[in-house]
């Protein structure tokens, strides 16, 4: 007679995942590693039993920093050799797998790099240890700036406050009139990008006409030149470059360029009147540029005079 076969159709029950080595943490100083620990996962009395754990690390945009990695029956992990962004947020997901392959995922709270700057929507967290070997500690007081009386201070790396968005002087197009309508390129210069507090983190740009976006916002990093390519433009329309810059506490500034107008129609024909003796006085009239919705394009009228042989 064979041994009995256990039917397991229920995934393991979720536990708790903590950032850090022991208790859950919200911030860390090290930007080269992530630590996590977990507990409370179970497969119940009638389950096939948890046989392995895997972990994964993502950032706040969903990009996978560390793919699911096998750690056996371990209930903690330290993953080093990373390059973490100081202001980014990271999440650790733990997958508990039972003997029949059923699994349950649990994602930790936020693990972030050390925050040197905080903005108007951030919260400042602090922990401390203190002792008095003589009369014991009666109470603990804290302030965000200084203290009074007899005290001992141990300070972490300073955290500064930035409540001001970056400054952005102007967006200057290289041209103001174009005849291009297919596979066009618009180039603009970004001037006066500055943030004296937490610093400029990145800028992005978009292209729009008077009513709609032609290209939604594209990351432009810290480049001071915008080059939007592959554009399909309409004659008679004006197009604007919109630039948004963000500092390291996610305060933003937006600026819109002056328009670039599309004119792909030549002037209408006029007439040229030459004096009867053809020695002087050349006149022209009724040359007209097509009407534009925005700026008036400049006109250039060229003529050639030749002297008849006598």
Secondary structure, DSSP 4 states (H G I P E B T S, - for coil): -PPP-----SPPBP-EEEESSSS--SB-S-SS-EEEEEE--B--TTS--EEEEEEEEEETT--EEEEEEEEET-SEEEE-S----TT-EEEEEEEEEETTS-EEEEEEEEEE---SEE-TT-----------TTT--------SS---SS------S--EE---PPB--EEEES-SEE---SSEEEEEEEE--B-SSS-EEEEEEEEE-SSSEEEEEEEEET-SEEEEEEE---TT-EEEEEEEEEETT--EEEEEPPPEEE---PPBP-EEEE-TTSSS-EEEE--BPPP-SSSPPP--------PPP-
